[in-house]
Amino acid sequence: MPKFALTLSQFARGSVKVYNLLIDNIDQFEAFEDDLEDKYYSQFISFAATISQISENKKPPPRGKRRKLEGIDGAAEMRSNDLRLYYLTLKNHGYTICFCGYKKNQKKDIRKLNNLKRKLENQILEHGKLEIKKINKGKSS
Amino acid sequence: MGNSKSKRLTRENLLRSSEFWIENIRTELYNMVQEYMDENDLSRKDLADELGVSKGYISQILNGNSDHRISKLASLATSLGKAPYVFLKDLETVIEEDKSDINIYIDFEELEYKAERCDYLDRVSSEKTEWNFNSLRNSNLPFDYLDIKATWPSYWAVEEEQWSSSVIIKPEINDESINPFEENSLADAA
């Protein structure tokens, strides 16, 4: 059984908390970035910009850029041309960025998100609130 | 900043990217148009007809996919009854402010509200210092004024007390020598 924890997104500085999901101490958002091809990088930056806006309660455009995922309570995806970012609104945990994926794998990733949500909720049920880890991320380039 | 990935994206590099600011402009535009539609109870088609643009153009804005020509942006703004100012702020200052946890987003409505209130203020006092808003009001330095307003919410906690049209402003900054109502004092501090 994987162990889940959270870490505050470095792009979220506002009052609305946005966390990255850690699975066995691996930050899923960063893991995706590590394997990302250069040609998709500007789309990834746009995700980070939107995370920053959400954290500041700036209301980025709801249509086109984001949509709720039907059939999965509290789940949504952020969209760019080729990339998808999947996140959950878990009770008492703010927004939780679960992972990113490619548009071409969307169906598979939505199923993956559904399974992940069940496991996350089980862990919360059994062990209480998810641990929030402080990870020292480089402040400068 | 180019778009090639050599290492992990940091908050600082996010702020250095054009994508970050493009997304902000798109969001501001979206909120402006959405607010106008809500206030006037307009559909996308109604708004398109009123502005003389295509429905697709309105959809682009509401979907956050717009990439405006300056002429189209100005035309949209004036059609909505807004004057489209452009304000450019020094990026290094913004990055330093962000590192100090000063909010880099400008709430224009809040600034407008506070600017209006300034016009009614004759006296301002804090526990240690008094500043006269008249000097600010009579200033012929609009961009300094704007800069002060832009940084005001981050630097100051404002507590309104209804006595003789005054507002108590308590400094929240550590360096008490900084007086934001003196010309260039913020720039010197930065």
Interface residues (C-beta under 8 A of the other chain):
Chain A: Q10 F11 R13 G14 E30 E33 D34 L36 D38 Y41 S42 F44 I45 S46 A48 A49 T50 S52 Q53 E56 K58 K59 P60 P61 R63 G64 K65 K137 G138 K139 S140 S141
Chain B: N3 S4 K5 K7 R8 L9 T10 R11 E12 N13 L14 S17 E19 F20 I22 E23 N24 R26 T27 Y30 N31 L62 N63 G64 N65 D98 K99 D101 N103 Y105
